Amino acid sequence: MDEKFNRIPVSVIHFDKDGTVTDVEDYNLDKVEPDLWALKGLAAALLPVIREFYTREENVQAFEAWLKDWESNPQEHGKRK
């Protein structure tokens, strides 16, 4: 299928009817090399939201519970192989 995407990086994400990720197919991601300015821009946009999230104890606890569940049930959460 790589030829179908003309060597363009693509992730095909499969969902069930409830919106849960059931499978992920990655193609040509080994060719992705984002420029440093793009990574810094993404980090600058995300960092304030991430910091705000972690200022609330209930968010930290909810994330830790989700992470524990995700690590113990990788198939249920569409963890990439």
N, C-alpha and C positions, 0 to 999 in steps of 0.2 A: 504494500500500500504506500510505501515511501514515494514511489514515482507519482502517485496520484496527487501528492502535495507539492510536487516540484521542489523537493528539498527544503520546503518552508517548515519551520518548527510548528508542530500542532499537538495538542492534547485532545483526545476524544474522550469525553466523560459520559458514561452511561448512568442513567438514573432510573429508579423504579417509579411507580405511579405516585409514591408518597414524597418523592424528591430526594430519596436517599441514594448516594452514589453506590452503584453496584460494581462498576469496573472502570478502569482508566487505561487508555492506550496512548502511549507517547511516541511521537515520531519526530526524528531530526532534532531533538533537544540538545544533543551533543554539539550542535553547531551554534547554540545561543551563547553569545558573549556580550552582555549588556555593557554599555559604556559606563564609566565610573560616575559621570554626571547624572545618568539615568537612575543608578542605584542610590545616589545621594538624594535625589529628588523624591524617590519613593520613600526612603527612610525619613526624610524631613516631613513628608505628609503623614506617615503612619505613627511616628514617635509620640506626638502629643496625645493621640487617641489611646495608644498603648499605655502611656504613663497614667492617664486619667483612669483607665480601666483598673489598673493595679492599685489605685489609691483606695479602692473600696474592698473591704475584707470579704464581703459576700461574693464579689467577682472572683477573687483569688480562690476561695473555697469551691466555687462552681467550676472554675477552670481545672483545679486539681482533681475534682471528682470526674470531670469529663475526660481528662488525660488518663487517669487510672483506668476508666472504662475503655477508652480507645486503645490503650496498650494491651488490655486483656482480651479484647474482641476486635482484632484488626479487620476481619472479613466483614463484620457488621458495619464498620465505619469506612470501608473503602480504602484502607491503608494500602499504599502502593507497594507492589511486590519488589 
